[in-house]
Amino acid sequence: MPTPHRSLTRRSALLGAAGLLALPASTLAAAATPPPSGVWPNALQVPGGVARLSLGPAAVRPVAHAGDVPLLVVGDVIEWTALVGIALAAAPGEASIAVQTTGGQRQVAYTVAPKRYLEQRLKVSPRTVDLSPEDTARYERERDHQAVVMATFSKPLPQASALRMQVPTPGRRSSSFGLRRVFNGQSRNPHSGMDIAAGMGTPIVAPLPGRVIDTGDYFFNGNTVWMDHGGGLLSMVCHLSAIDVKPGDLLKTGERLGAVGATGRATGPHLHWGVMLNRAMVDPALFLAA
């Protein structure tokens, strides 16, 4: 997934992108995921995780922000909870959000714990880590466009009881989220989604109800569909062989949106699935029962 508003050189364009030169999930080492808690998303206060912060009771839904980015607040008048996506680049330590209620504004603090993700070192053809001027220009155009997509924050907000996601396609899931790849000795941004091993043409479905907000064929991610589930909770599926929806379409959980493929920078058919919360890519496993 491209990182918005970053200047690029021809060499750093690929190395700095979070969009994948993806390998089939079978090649990726598994990382531990937290056990299901019965409440989704599971709380895991580490880079790439989700913080669940109690805001207490209030007659009206509080408004919460991390910096200038609005946050998803769920619950009811008895107990409101802010769901905070923690970026993979977040530094461990103390953090806080701003909460506005009818009684005024306050800060709610939380702690980001360190997490060490796996690293994979690969030798690849130099052409896969050096972009041509034409490819660099294309990437930059797509990066700027997707930055607008990622800033989507819509209402109505999802219900707290409806945030358990369905896996978009059947197949063996790798716990590759956060995996850092080093190509020819050069580090790149961590893998920001989950890879699912599936055959060419396997159907892909919506993980939650939502609206399609973007479709396209992107340099790194290939055929891609973005969905908006409300309140800054977005999902994306990449490398599709077919896209069966268009922007504006409303989908229910389990409705088809495309098919598994190997488009973009992929070495074989599989699905790359990403989940974004308040503009931070977070581990999709936190939204799954198992």
C-alpha positions in Angstrom: 0.0 0.0 0.0 1.7 3.2 -1.1 2.6 5.7 1.7 1.1 9.1 0.9 3.1 12.3 0.5 6.6 10.8 0.4 9.2 12.0 -2.0 10.7 9.2 -4.0 13.8 8.4 -5.9 13.8 5.7 -8.6 15.3 3.2 -6.1 13.2 4.2 -3.1 9.9 4.1 -5.0 9.7 0.4 -4.7 11.5 0.1 -1.4 9.4 2.7 0.3 6.0 1.4 -0.9 3.9 -0.8 1.3 2.2 -2.1 -1.9 3.6 -5.5 -2.3 6.0 -7.3 -4.5 4.0 -10.1 -3.0 5.0 -13.7 -2.6 2.5 -16.5 -2.3 1.5 -17.0 1.3 3.2 -20.4 1.4 6.6 -18.7 1.4 5.9 -16.6 4.4 6.8 -17.4 8.0 3.8 -17.3 10.5 3.8 -14.8 13.3 1.8 -15.2 16.5 -1.7 -13.6 16.6 -3.6 -12.9 19.8 -6.4 -15.3 20.9 -9.9 -14.3 20.1 -11.5 -12.3 22.9 -15.2 -12.4 21.7 -15.0 -8.7 21.0 -13.9 -7.3 17.7 -11.5 -6.0 16.9 -9.2 -7.6 19.5 -7.2 -5.2 21.4 -3.4 -5.3 20.8 -1.6 -2.1 21.7 1.5 -2.6 19.4 2.5 -1.0 16.1 0.0 -2.4 13.6 -2.5 -3.2 16.3 -5.7 -1.6 17.7 -6.2 0.1 21.0 -9.7 -0.1 22.6 -10.0 3.0 24.9 -12.9 3.4 27.3 -14.5 6.8 27.1 -17.1 6.1 29.8 -20.8 7.0 29.7 -22.2 10.0 27.8 -25.7 10.9 26.6 -24.2 11.8 23.1 -21.5 9.9 21.2 -18.1 11.6 22.0 -16.0 12.8 19.1 -12.4 11.6 19.3 -9.3 12.4 17.2 -5.7 11.2 17.0 -4.0 14.5 16.0 -6.3 15.7 13.2 -7.5 12.3 12.2 -11.1 11.3 13.3 -11.5 8.1 15.2 -14.2 5.4 15.3 -16.2 5.6 18.5 -18.7 2.7 19.2 -21.0 1.8 22.0 -24.0 3.4 23.7 -24.8 5.9 26.4 -23.7 3.5 29.1 -20.2 2.9 27.7 -18.4 4.4 24.6 -15.2 3.0 23.2 -12.7 4.6 20.9 -11.0 2.2 18.4 -7.6 3.5 17.5 -5.5 2.0 14.7 -1.8 2.1 15.5 0.5 2.6 12.5 3.3 0.1 11.9 5.7 3.0 12.1 4.4 4.1 15.5 7.1 4.4 18.1 6.6 2.4 21.3 5.7 4.5 24.4 3.0 6.8 25.6 0.4 8.2 23.2 -3.0 9.9 23.6 -6.2 10.9 21.8 -8.3 14.0 22.2 -12.0 13.4 23.2 -14.7 16.0 22.9 -18.0 15.6 24.9 -20.7 18.0 25.9 -18.7 18.5 29.1 -15.6 19.7 27.2 -12.4 18.2 25.9 -10.0 15.8 27.6 -7.0 13.6 26.7 -7.1 9.8 27.0 -3.7 8.2 27.3 -2.6 4.7 26.3 0.7 2.9 25.9 2.1 1.4 22.7 4.1 -1.7 23.5 7.0 -2.8 21.3 6.6 -5.7 18.9 9.3 -7.4 16.9 8.1 -8.6 13.5 9.8 -11.2 11.4 12.3 -10.2 8.7 12.8 -11.9 5.3 15.9 -11.4 3.2 15.6 -12.0 -0.5 17.8 -11.8 -3.6 15.9 -10.6 -6.6 16.5 -9.1 -10.0 17.7 -5.5 -9.8 14.9 -4.5 -12.1 12.4 -5.3 -9.4 13.9 -2.8 -7.0 14.8 0.0 -9.5 11.8 1.7 -11.2 12.0 3.4 -14.6 11.1 7.1 -14.7 7.8 6.1 -16.3 7.0 3.6 -13.5 8.0 6.1 -10.8 5.7 8.8 -12.3 2.8 6.3 -12.4 3.4 5.2 -8.8 3.4 8.8 -7.6 0.1 9.6 -9.4 -1.4 6.5 -7.8 0.0 7.3 -4.4 -1.6 10.7 -4.4 -5.0 9.3 -5.6 -5.0 6.6 -2.9 -4.1 9.1 -0.2 -7.5 10.7 -0.9 -9.2 7.3 -0.8 -7.6 6.5 2.5 -8.8 9.7 4.1 -12.5 8.6 3.8 -14.5 8.9 7.0 -18.2 8.4 6.5 -21.4 7.9 8.5 -23.4 6.0 9.7 -20.8 4.4 11.9 -20.7 0.6 12.3 -22.2 -1.0 15.4 -19.7 -2.4 17.9 -21.4 -5.8 17.7 -20.9 -6.0 13.9 -17.1 -5.6 13.6 -16.2 -9.3 13.3 -15.0 -9.7 9.7 -15.5 -12.6 7.3 -12.3 -13.8 5.5 -12.6 -12.5 1.9 -11.6 -15.7 0.3 -11.1 -19.3 1.4 -7.5 -20.5 1.7 -4.5 -20.8 3.9 -3.8 -17.6 5.7 -0.3 -16.5 6.4 0.4 -14.4 9.4 2.6 -12.2 7.3 1.4 -8.9 8.6 4.3 -6.7 9.7 6.9 -8.9 7.9 9.8 -6.7 6.8 11.5 -7.7 3.6 15.0 -6.8 2.6 15.7 -7.0 -1.1 19.3 -7.2 -2.2 20.3 -5.8 1.2 17.9 -2.9 1.0 15.1 -2.7 3.5 11.6 -1.7 2.6 8.4 -0.9 4.6 6.7 -3.8 6.4 4.0 -5.9 4.8 0.8 -4.2 5.7 -1.8 -6.9 5.1 -2.6 -10.6 5.2 -1.8 -12.9 2.3 -4.2 -15.7 1.6 -3.1 -18.6 -0.6 -5.9 -19.3 -3.1 -6.2 -20.4 -6.7 -6.7 -18.2 -9.7 -10.3 -17.2 -10.1 -11.4 -18.1 -6.5 -14.3 -15.7 -5.5 -13.5 -12.8 -3.2 -16.3 -11.4 -1.0 -16.9 -8.4 1.2 -15.6 -8.9 4.8 -18.2 -6.5 6.2 -21.2 -4.5 4.9 -19.9 -1.4 3.1 -19.7 0.8 0.1 -17.2 0.4 -2.7 -15.2 3.6 -2.8 -12.4 2.9 -5.3 -11.4 0.3 -7.9 -8.4 0.3 -10.2 -5.4 -1.3 -11.7 -2.4 -0.1 -9.7 1.3 -0.6 -10.3 2.1 -2.5 -7.1 -1.2 -3.8 -6.0 -2.7 -4.7 -9.4 -6.5 -4.9 -9.7 -7.7 -3.5 -6.4 -11.0 -2.8 -4.6 -11.4 -0.5 -1.6 -14.4 -0.7 0.6 -15.7 1.9 3.2 -17.3 0.3 6.3 -17.9 3.6 8.1 -16.1 5.7 10.6 -12.6 5.4 9.0 -12.7 1.6 8.9 -11.7 0.6 5.3 -10.6 -2.6 3.7 -8.8 -3.4 0.5 -8.2 -6.5 -1.6 -5.4 -6.6 -4.2 -4.0 -8.6 -7.2 -7.5 -9.5 -8.4 -8.0 -11.3 -11.8 -11.5 -9.7 -12.0 -13.3 -6.8 -10.4 -17.1 -7.3 -10.3 -18.1 -4.1 -8.6 -17.9 -0.3 -9.2 -17.5 2.7 -6.9 -20.8 3.4 -5.2 -22.0 -0.2 -5.0 -23.3 -1.2 -1.6 -22.4 -4.7 -0.5 -23.5 -7.0 2.3 -21.1 -9.3 4.1 -20.3 -12.2 1.9 -21.3 -10.6 -1.4 -18.9 -11.2 -4.3 -16.7 -8.3 -5.4 -14.1 -10.0 -7.6 -11.7 -13.0 -8.0 -8.2 -14.0 -6.9 -5.5 -13.2 -9.4 -1.8 -12.3 -9.7 -2.0 -8.7 -11.2 0.4 -6.0 -10.2 3.7 -6.9 -8.5 2.8 -10.5 -7.5 4.8 -13.7 -8.2 1.7 -16.0 -8.1 -2.0 -16.0 -7.5 -3.1 -15.1 -4.0 -5.1 -12.4 -2.2 -3.5 -9.5 -0.4 -6.1 -8.2 2.2 -5.6 -5.0 4.0 -7.6 -3.4 6.8 -7.2 0.3 7.6 -8.5 2.1 10.7 -8.1 5.9 11.1 -5.6 5.8 8.1 -3.4 3.2 9.7 -3.0 -0.3 8.2 -3.7 -2.8 11.0 -3.5 -6.5 11.3 -6.7 -8.1 9.7 -6.4 -11.0 12.1 -7.6 -8.8 14.9 -11.0 -8.7 13.2 -11.3 -12.5 12.9 -12.6 -15.0 15.3 -9.7 -17.4 14.6 
